[in-house]
Amino acid sequence: TNGSAKKRKHKQERIKRWETSGIHIGSQNVAGISLLKVYMILGTHTLDVLCLQETWLTKSAVTLDIPGYQVFEQRRGTGKRGGIAIIVRNGIKVIRHIGNEFSQGVCLQVHGGEKLWVGNVYMPPTQNL
């Protein structure tokens, strides 16, 4: 179908970009996450991986769901703020995810089978620990 041909073409373009310019990774302290902020960042920059700090999501908040991406998040156990997330474009194989409310990492298997660890760390001011 036309949709599957479009997906194959998009995947081929992405692999070609990875081979010529590598994986694009970004990081942003969002001071409170919203889908608008995420869409603005992803719409402005061609990112394969986006690390976010200070998501401010509470334990009871809805799980982040961003179409076209895998989301790995860690919420702060206590306090009002904090929280981190790593957002990985679909099509990139995530082999492993580890983390807690202050640091996390994902191990990616990129084109050619190479492995790449991406880390995301947020340390709040000491008075907030």
N, C-alpha and C positions, 0 to 999 in steps of 0.2 A: 504494500500500500504506500501511498504518498507519505504518510506519517513516519513509517519505518525507514523509508529511504532518506527522509530528512534527518532522522536520528543518526543513521549511519554516516551521513555526510558531516554532521556536526561532530561526531566522535572522531572521524578522520581528521577534521580541521584541528580539533583539540590536540590529538596526538602529534600532528605536524608542528603545532605551536610549542608543545612540550619538548620536542626534539630540537627545535631551533632556539627557543628562548628559555626553556626550563619551566619549572613549577612556579607560579606566582603566589606569594604568601604576603598577607597583610596583618596588621595588628592595630587595635583601636580600643581605647578606654571610652566606653559608650555612656558612662554615667547614667545608667538606666536604659535598658534595651527596649526598643519598639521595632515592630516590623518595618516601619517607615525608615528608621535609621539604618537597619540592615539592608533594605532595598536600595537606599541612597548610596551606601558604601559599595555594594556589589554592582550597582548600575553605573557607578562612576569609574570603577576600577575592574579590570579583568583579573579576578582572583580565583585561585583554585582552593586556597585555604585561607580562612579568616579567623584570627584569634581575637576574642573579645574579653575585656576585663570590666568589672563593675556592672554586671548585668542587672543587679538589684532584684532578681527574681526570688520570691518567697517560696518556701517548700510547697505551699498550696497552689501556686500559680500554674497555669497551663503549660505543658511541655512545648518548647519551641519547635515549630514545624515550618521549614523553609523549603518550598518546592525546588527540586533540582539539587538539593544539598543534604548531606548527612550531618546531624547536629549531635555533638557530645558536650554536655554541660555539667557543671558542678555548682550547686547552690550552696550558699553559706548556711551553716548549721544554726548559728546564732547571730544576732545583730540585724540591722535593717538593710545594710548595703552589702557590697562584695558580690561574689559569684563570677564565674568565668565560663567561657564556651569556646569550642573550636568547631568551626563550620567547614566541612570538606565537600567539594563539588562531587556530585554523583559521577561514577566512572573511575574514580580513584579508589583503589582497594585499601581499606583500613584493616591492617593485620592485627593491631592491638591498640587498646585505649587504657590508660591508667590515669588516676588523678584523685584529688581531694579538693576541698573548697579553695585552696590557695595555689595549687599547681596541677597541671595535667599535661599529658603527652599523648600523641597518636603516632603510631608507626605506619607509614604509608608504603605501599608497594607501587612504585611508579613504572612508567613504560620501560620495558627492558628487564623488569624484575628487580631493579635496585630498590633498596629500602631506605627510607628517609624518616627520621624522627623529627617531629615538630613539637616544641614545648610552648606552654602558655603559663605565665606566672603572674600572680598579683599578690603583693604584700601590703595589707592595709596599714595605716599609721599605727604605731605601737599602742596608743591609747585606746584603739578599737579592738585589740586582740582579746 
